[in-house]
Amino acid sequence: MYFNILSLLLKIFSNKYTYIFLFILTVIISSVIFVNKINSYEDKIEELEANIENLNITNSLLIKENIFHQDKIKILVAYSNSSYAIEQLNIIELSKENKNAINYISNDFYNYFTQLSN
């Protein structure tokens, strides 16, 4: 029985068509594996491109938010400078009406920007 199996295997592997078939089968299997790898890389590339697009959108949003906060800081600095100017005006003798007008404008200015920050 073993002899029959060995003789059959010997006949199969002594034939040149067997080697041609094995070569073609190897090429086909390698091609299929290569195509699957390429498809998986293409999927990964698409995923990464979408991620890059989302990051670019997020980055531009954060840049705009940063600019907004910088502008808000400039306005608050300007307000604090105007508060100092008002204190200096209080040192100088002003009429009560002028002091109330300056105070009213200052409070409106402050209330407007505190509402913006909330």
C-alpha positions as CSV (number, residue, x, y, z in Angstrom):
1,M,0.0,0.0,0.0
2,Y,2.8,2.5,0.9
3,F,4.5,1.4,-2.3
4,N,1.5,2.4,-4.3
5,I,1.3,5.8,-2.7
6,L,5.0,6.4,-3.2
7,S,4.9,5.3,-6.8
8,L,1.9,7.6,-7.4
9,L,3.7,10.6,-5.8
10,L,6.8,9.8,-7.8
11,K,4.7,9.9,-11.0
12,I,3.1,13.1,-10.0
13,F,6.4,14.9,-9.1
14,S,8.3,13.5,-12.0
15,N,5.9,15.2,-14.5
16,K,6.9,18.7,-15.7
17,Y,3.3,19.8,-15.8
18,T,3.0,19.3,-12.0
19,Y,5.8,21.9,-11.5
20,I,4.1,24.3,-14.0
21,F,0.8,23.9,-12.2
22,L,2.5,24.5,-8.8
23,F,4.3,27.6,-10.2
24,I,1.0,29.0,-11.6
25,L,-0.8,28.3,-8.4
26,T,2.0,30.0,-6.4
27,V,1.8,33.1,-8.7
28,I,-2.0,33.2,-8.3
29,I,-2.0,32.9,-4.6
30,S,0.8,35.5,-4.3
31,S,-1.2,37.9,-6.5
32,V,-4.4,37.4,-4.4
33,I,-2.5,38.1,-1.2
34,F,-0.8,41.2,-2.8
35,V,-4.2,42.5,-4.0
36,N,-5.7,42.0,-0.6
37,K,-2.8,43.8,1.1
38,I,-3.2,46.7,-1.4
39,N,-6.9,46.9,-0.7
40,S,-6.3,47.0,3.0
41,Y,-3.7,49.8,2.6
42,E,-6.1,51.8,0.4
43,D,-8.8,51.5,3.1
44,K,-6.3,52.7,5.7
45,I,-5.2,55.6,3.4
46,E,-8.9,56.6,3.0
47,E,-9.4,56.5,6.7
48,L,-6.3,58.6,7.4
49,E,-7.3,61.1,4.7
50,A,-10.7,61.5,6.4
51,N,-8.9,61.9,9.7
52,I,-6.6,64.6,8.3
53,E,-9.6,66.4,6.9
54,N,-11.3,66.4,10.3
55,L,-8.1,67.6,11.9
56,N,-7.8,70.4,9.4
57,I,-11.3,71.5,10.1
58,T,-10.7,71.3,13.9
59,N,-7.5,73.2,13.5
60,S,-9.1,76.1,11.6
61,L,-11.9,76.2,14.2
62,L,-9.4,76.4,17.0
63,I,-7.4,79.1,15.2
64,K,-10.6,81.2,14.9
65,E,-11.5,80.6,18.5
66,N,-8.0,81.6,19.5
67,I,-8.3,84.9,17.5
68,F,-11.6,85.6,19.1
69,H,-10.1,85.1,22.6
70,Q,-7.2,87.3,21.7
71,D,-9.6,90.0,20.6
72,K,-11.5,89.7,23.8
73,I,-8.3,90.0,25.8
74,K,-7.4,93.2,23.9
75,I,-10.9,94.6,24.6
76,L,-10.6,93.8,28.3
77,V,-7.2,95.4,28.4
78,A,-8.6,98.5,26.8
79,Y,-11.4,98.5,29.3
80,S,-8.9,98.2,32.2
81,N,-6.9,101.0,30.7
82,S,-10.1,103.1,30.4
83,S,-10.9,102.3,34.1
84,Y,-7.5,103.8,35.0
85,A,-8.3,106.8,32.9
86,I,-11.6,107.2,34.7
87,E,-9.8,107.0,38.1
88,Q,-7.4,109.7,36.9
89,L,-10.4,111.8,35.8
90,N,-11.9,111.3,39.3
91,I,-8.8,112.8,40.8
92,I,-9.4,115.9,38.6
93,E,-12.4,117.8,39.8
94,L,-15.3,117.1,37.5
95,S,-18.9,118.0,37.9
96,K,-21.2,115.3,39.2
97,E,-23.0,115.1,35.9
98,N,-19.8,114.5,34.0
99,K,-18.7,111.8,36.5
100,N,-22.1,110.1,36.2
101,A,-22.0,110.1,32.4
102,I,-18.5,108.6,32.3
103,N,-19.5,106.0,34.9
104,Y,-22.6,105.1,32.9
105,I,-20.7,104.7,29.7
106,S,-18.0,102.6,31.5
107,N,-20.6,100.3,33.1
108,D,-22.4,99.8,29.8
109,F,-19.1,98.9,28.1
110,Y,-18.2,96.5,30.9
111,N,-21.7,94.8,30.9
112,Y,-21.6,94.3,27.1
113,F,-18.3,92.5,27.2
114,T,-19.1,90.4,30.3
115,Q,-22.2,89.2,28.5
116,L,-20.1,88.3,25.4
117,S,-17.7,86.3,27.6
118,N,-20.6,84.3,29.1
